[in-house]
């Protein structure tokens, strides 16, 4: 069962940078890119398992204390627009490499990640590099790229 929690804006937290811990609550500012958002939620004990940027919206899934949080963020302002929480199935913590380390390794190889998802023991990434969009399959245990396919 999924529950949506809307907190009054009077108790939201506004941040000027991602160095501080931020609960993903309605109105909170998490950031406008994967690095800032991941740092903000990680500082508060969350592990981001999915990131997808489409148009004016960023969607993330983050896990903390056995609860999965689905969060929609305004891509221009970094403001949280929606938060839904549900019980997380499966083992915790997530097996293999840390998601931040996998994303950092891909960035070091020149990939600009636009979608990142860890699900059922697999990591699927969509990223831009050299003017093209790529679909990558990454081994979650080692972080090694297992396959790369150009998107048309």
C-alpha positions in Angstrom: 0.0 0.0 0.0 1.4 3.4 -1.0 0.8 6.5 1.1 1.4 10.0 0.1 2.5 12.4 2.8 2.1 16.2 2.4 3.8 18.3 5.0 2.9 21.9 5.5 5.3 24.3 3.8 5.8 26.1 7.1 8.0 23.1 8.3 10.0 22.5 5.1 13.7 23.0 5.0 15.3 25.3 2.4 18.9 24.8 1.6 21.5 26.8 -0.2 23.8 23.9 -0.9 23.8 20.1 -0.9 26.4 19.8 2.0 23.6 19.5 4.5 21.3 16.6 5.3 17.8 17.0 3.9 14.8 14.9 4.4 13.0 14.5 1.1 9.9 16.4 2.2 7.5 18.6 0.2 9.1 21.9 -0.5 12.7 20.9 0.5 15.4 21.9 -1.9 17.5 18.8 -2.8 19.4 20.0 -5.9 19.1 20.1 -9.6 21.5 17.4 -10.6 22.3 13.8 -9.6 25.3 14.7 -7.6 23.6 17.3 -5.4 20.5 15.3 -4.9 22.4 12.1 -4.0 24.6 14.0 -1.6 21.7 15.6 0.1 19.7 12.4 0.7 22.9 10.4 1.5 23.8 12.9 4.2 20.5 12.0 5.9 21.0 8.2 5.6 19.1 7.5 2.4 20.5 5.4 -0.5 19.3 6.6 -3.9 18.4 3.6 -6.1 16.8 5.3 -9.1 17.3 8.7 -10.8 15.5 9.9 -13.9 15.5 13.3 -15.4 12.8 14.1 -18.0 12.1 17.6 -19.1 11.2 19.8 -16.1 11.0 16.9 -13.6 13.5 14.7 -11.8 12.2 11.4 -10.2 14.2 9.6 -7.6 13.7 6.5 -5.5 15.6 6.4 -2.2 15.6 3.8 0.6 16.0 4.4 4.3 15.1 2.1 7.3 13.2 -0.4 5.1 11.1 2.3 3.5 11.1 3.2 -0.1 10.6 6.9 -1.0 9.5 8.0 -4.4 10.3 11.7 -4.8 9.5 14.1 -7.7 11.7 17.2 -7.9 11.5 20.4 -10.0 14.5 20.2 -12.3 14.9 24.0 -12.4 14.6 24.8 -8.7 15.5 21.5 -7.0 12.3 21.7 -4.9 10.5 18.5 -3.9 7.0 18.4 -5.5 5.8 15.0 -4.4 6.8 12.3 -1.9 5.3 8.8 -1.6 6.5 6.2 0.8 6.0 2.4 0.9 7.5 -0.6 2.5 10.5 -1.9 0.6 10.7 -5.5 -0.4 14.0 -7.3 -0.6 17.2 -7.5 1.4 18.8 -4.4 2.8 21.4 -3.0 2.4 21.6 -3.1 -1.3 24.2 -5.7 -2.5 27.4 -4.8 -4.3 29.0 -1.4 -4.9 27.5 1.9 -3.6 25.4 3.6 -6.2 27.2 6.9 -5.8 30.5 5.2 -6.6 29.0 3.6 -9.7 27.7 6.9 -10.9 31.0 8.6 -10.1 32.9 6.0 -12.1 30.6 6.5 -15.1 31.0 10.3 -14.8 34.8 9.8 -14.8 34.4 7.9 -18.1 32.6 10.9 -19.6 29.0 9.8 -19.2 26.3 12.3 -18.1 23.7 10.1 -16.4 20.1 10.9 -17.2 18.5 7.8 -15.8 19.8 5.4 -13.2 18.0 2.4 -11.8 19.0 -0.5 -9.5 16.3 -3.1 -9.5 16.3 -6.9 -9.0 20.1 -7.1 -8.7 20.7 -5.2 -11.9 21.9 -1.6 -12.7 20.5 0.0 -15.8 21.8 3.4 -16.9 20.9 5.9 -19.7 23.5 8.5 -20.2 24.8 11.0 -22.8 28.3 11.0 -24.1 29.9 12.3 -27.2 26.6 13.8 -28.4 24.8 10.4 -28.3 22.5 8.7 -25.8 23.6 5.3 -24.5 22.0 2.5 -22.6 24.4 0.8 -20.2 24.1 -2.4 -18.1 26.4 -2.3 -15.1 27.4 -5.1 -12.8 26.2 -3.9 -9.3 28.9 -6.0 -7.5 31.9 -4.6 -9.4 30.7 -1.5 -11.1 32.0 -2.8 -14.4 30.1 -1.9 -17.6 28.7 -5.2 -19.0 27.1 -3.8 -22.1 26.7 -0.5 -24.0 24.2 0.2 -26.6 23.7 3.4 -28.6 20.1 4.7 -28.5 18.7 6.0 -31.8 
